[in-house]
Amino acid sequence: MIQKKEKKIPVKGASEKIVKETICSSCKRKRPYSNKTKKLCITCVKKVLDEKAKERRAVKREKKRLSISQLTKKLDTVFSLFIRLENADKNGMVNCFTCGNTHHYKSIHNGHFQSRRFMSTRFDPINCAPQCYACNVGMSGMQYEFGRRLDFLYGEGIADLTVQKSKIVQKFTTEDMIEMIEFYTKKVEDLKKEKDIVI
């Protein structure tokens, strides 16, 4: 004779888990929490994760879309601002590196000792200094005076070392450029706060 298996009736106790239904902070439905810290149900947690994944993909697409020439232009702008602000006083006034005349940081240039065509020194703070329009454009950068002042400021021979460095072939990747843009953007923000420059 075959005996029928008796159905076991669960007894409430320590071994039984009682799932509490709680209200999700996002959708306001009565569901168990999947994320107790943010009080979110599993559906809302999935939505949040999907949105974050979309944002990451959008950032990746944006990075791929920008060409090296576009990034170079963007980096030139933020790096130039950094050089001028670093040398500015609290009123935003800057002395020209080669002639000493004072100008507002918005109306002075970021001058280069070695030409901007040399990528290895293009974004080197030692190779760059604020220059007025007359020195940077009218006098083609006043390279001899620029070099003399570099040696005086940083030590004898630094101008020669900068010339040698400029001859090294340097190619930046998209990631390198983006990293430098982010770095100098942060530096500019910090300088504005530090010097309390609002204009």
PLY file of the C-alpha trace (Angstrom):
ply
format ascii 1.0
element vertex 199
property float x
property float y
property float z
element edge 198
property int vertex1
property int vertex2
end_header
0.00 0.00 0.00
1.40 3.39 -1.09
1.39 6.01 1.66
0.54 9.57 0.71
3.04 12.21 1.74
1.59 14.63 4.19
1.85 18.29 3.31
3.98 20.17 5.79
2.35 23.33 7.06
4.96 26.04 7.68
5.18 27.05 11.30
5.94 30.65 12.10
9.24 30.90 13.89
12.93 31.77 13.63
13.45 29.76 10.42
10.63 31.51 8.52
11.43 34.86 6.88
8.63 37.36 6.97
8.93 39.75 4.01
7.84 43.22 5.02
6.09 45.19 2.34
7.24 48.78 2.44
6.60 51.87 0.34
9.22 52.61 -2.34
10.51 56.19 -2.14
10.53 56.50 -5.96
7.40 54.82 -7.35
5.41 55.03 -4.03
4.19 51.44 -4.42
3.99 48.92 -1.61
6.92 46.60 -2.36
9.86 45.05 -0.48
13.04 47.15 -0.53
15.85 46.08 -2.81
18.00 49.02 -1.69
17.28 49.71 1.98
19.52 52.79 2.16
17.67 54.64 -0.61
14.36 52.83 0.14
13.91 51.62 -3.44
12.12 48.55 -4.78
13.79 46.21 -7.30
12.00 47.85 -10.28
13.26 51.33 -9.33
16.79 50.05 -8.62
16.89 48.57 -12.16
15.69 51.91 -13.60
18.46 53.80 -11.75
21.11 51.34 -12.97
19.80 51.58 -16.56
19.93 55.41 -16.44
23.52 55.35 -15.13
24.53 52.92 -17.89
22.94 55.23 -20.50
24.87 58.22 -19.10
28.16 56.27 -19.25
27.48 55.28 -22.86
26.62 58.90 -23.75
29.91 60.12 -22.20
31.85 57.48 -24.18
30.11 58.52 -27.41
30.89 62.20 -26.71
34.56 61.38 -26.10
34.77 59.45 -29.39
33.03 62.25 -31.29
35.60 64.91 -30.39
38.60 65.01 -32.71
42.18 65.73 -31.58
42.04 69.18 -33.24
38.83 70.07 -31.36
40.31 68.87 -28.08
43.55 70.79 -28.74
41.54 73.99 -29.24
39.59 73.34 -26.04
42.78 72.61 -24.09
44.48 75.73 -25.51
41.61 77.84 -24.14
41.58 76.39 -20.61
45.41 76.19 -20.38
45.76 79.83 -21.52
43.28 80.87 -18.83
45.23 78.90 -16.22
48.56 80.60 -17.15
47.01 84.09 -17.03
45.08 83.52 -13.78
48.07 81.90 -12.04
50.04 85.12 -12.61
47.14 87.49 -11.83
46.62 89.44 -8.62
43.29 89.58 -6.73
42.05 92.32 -9.08
42.75 90.12 -12.10
45.72 92.25 -13.22
48.79 90.59 -14.80
52.28 91.83 -15.74
53.58 91.03 -19.21
56.47 88.55 -18.83
58.72 90.32 -21.32
57.96 94.07 -21.05
56.43 94.30 -17.56
53.34 96.32 -18.59
50.20 95.54 -16.59
46.96 94.33 -18.22
43.74 92.62 -17.14
43.98 88.82 -17.49
41.23 88.85 -20.13
43.16 91.22 -22.41
46.60 89.59 -22.16
47.83 86.54 -24.10
49.40 83.25 -23.10
52.83 83.66 -24.70
55.08 80.71 -25.64
58.89 80.70 -25.52
58.98 77.81 -28.00
56.29 77.94 -30.68
52.90 76.28 -30.15
53.63 74.01 -33.12
55.90 71.97 -30.80
53.42 69.75 -28.93
55.98 68.60 -26.35
56.18 72.15 -24.90
52.82 73.58 -26.00
51.20 72.85 -22.62
54.35 73.11 -20.48
53.90 75.85 -17.81
57.67 76.65 -17.96
57.39 77.36 -21.70
54.40 79.67 -21.19
53.86 83.06 -19.56
51.44 86.00 -19.89
52.41 88.39 -22.70
50.78 91.55 -23.96
49.62 91.81 -27.58
52.59 94.06 -28.51
55.18 91.52 -27.28
53.41 88.32 -28.32
52.16 89.40 -31.76
53.87 92.67 -32.64
57.34 91.54 -31.54
56.81 87.82 -32.40
57.03 86.71 -28.78
60.34 88.48 -27.93
62.00 85.06 -27.74
65.47 86.26 -26.64
64.04 88.31 -23.75
61.66 85.45 -22.88
64.61 83.03 -22.68
66.66 85.43 -20.51
63.78 85.80 -18.08
63.23 82.03 -17.93
66.88 81.54 -16.93
66.56 84.28 -14.29
63.31 82.84 -12.89
63.96 79.07 -13.01
67.77 78.88 -13.12
70.55 79.17 -15.68
70.16 76.79 -18.62
66.40 76.27 -18.36
65.84 78.08 -21.68
68.26 75.69 -23.46
66.57 72.68 -21.85
63.16 73.96 -23.01
64.50 74.33 -26.58
65.78 70.72 -26.44
62.46 69.49 -25.02
60.54 71.21 -27.84
62.38 69.05 -30.42
60.98 65.82 -28.91
58.06 64.48 -30.95
54.96 64.33 -28.76
51.58 62.90 -29.75
48.65 63.13 -27.36
45.77 60.64 -27.41
42.11 61.64 -27.00
42.27 60.35 -23.40
45.42 62.42 -22.67
43.73 65.58 -23.96
40.51 65.00 -22.01
42.51 64.31 -18.84
44.49 67.56 -19.27
41.32 69.56 -19.99
39.74 68.24 -16.78
42.96 68.89 -14.80
43.36 72.53 -15.94
39.62 73.25 -15.67
39.85 72.24 -11.99
43.01 74.38 -11.56
41.21 77.42 -13.06
38.24 76.96 -10.68
40.62 76.67 -7.70
42.56 79.81 -8.72
39.36 81.84 -9.09
38.26 80.79 -5.60
41.72 81.29 -4.07
42.12 84.79 -5.55
38.41 85.61 -5.21
38.23 86.57 -8.90
34.59 86.69 -10.00
35.08 88.37 -13.41
0 1
1 2
2 3
3 4
4 5
5 6
6 7
7 8
8 9
9 10
10 11
11 12
12 13
13 14
14 15
15 16
16 17
17 18
18 19
19 20
20 21
21 22
22 23
23 24
24 25
25 26
26 27
27 28
28 29
29 30
30 31
31 32
32 33
33 34
34 35
35 36
36 37
37 38
38 39
39 40
40 41
41 42
42 43
43 44
44 45
45 46
46 47
47 48
48 49
49 50
50 51
51 52
52 53
53 54
54 55
55 56
56 57
57 58
58 59
59 60
60 61
61 62
62 63
63 64
64 65
65 66
66 67
67 68
68 69
69 70
70 71
71 72
72 73
73 74
74 75
75 76
76 77
77 78
78 79
79 80
80 81
81 82
82 83
83 84
84 85
85 86
86 87
87 88
88 89
89 90
90 91
91 92
92 93
93 94
94 95
95 96
96 97
97 98
98 99
99 100
100 101
101 102
102 103
103 104
104 105
105 106
106 107
107 108
108 109
109 110
110 111
111 112
112 113
113 114
114 115
115 116
116 117
117 118
118 119
119 120
120 121
121 122
122 123
123 124
124 125
125 126
126 127
127 128
128 129
129 130
130 131
131 132
132 133
133 134
134 135
135 136
136 137
137 138
138 139
139 140
140 141
141 142
142 143
143 144
144 145
145 146
146 147
147 148
148 149
149 150
150 151
151 152
152 153
153 154
154 155
155 156
156 157
157 158
158 159
159 160
160 161
161 162
162 163
163 164
164 165
165 166
166 167
167 168
168 169
169 170
170 171
171 172
172 173
173 174
174 175
175 176
176 177
177 178
178 179
179 180
180 181
181 182
182 183
183 184
184 185
185 186
186 187
187 188
188 189
189 190
190 191
191 192
192 193
193 194
194 195
195 196
196 197
197 198
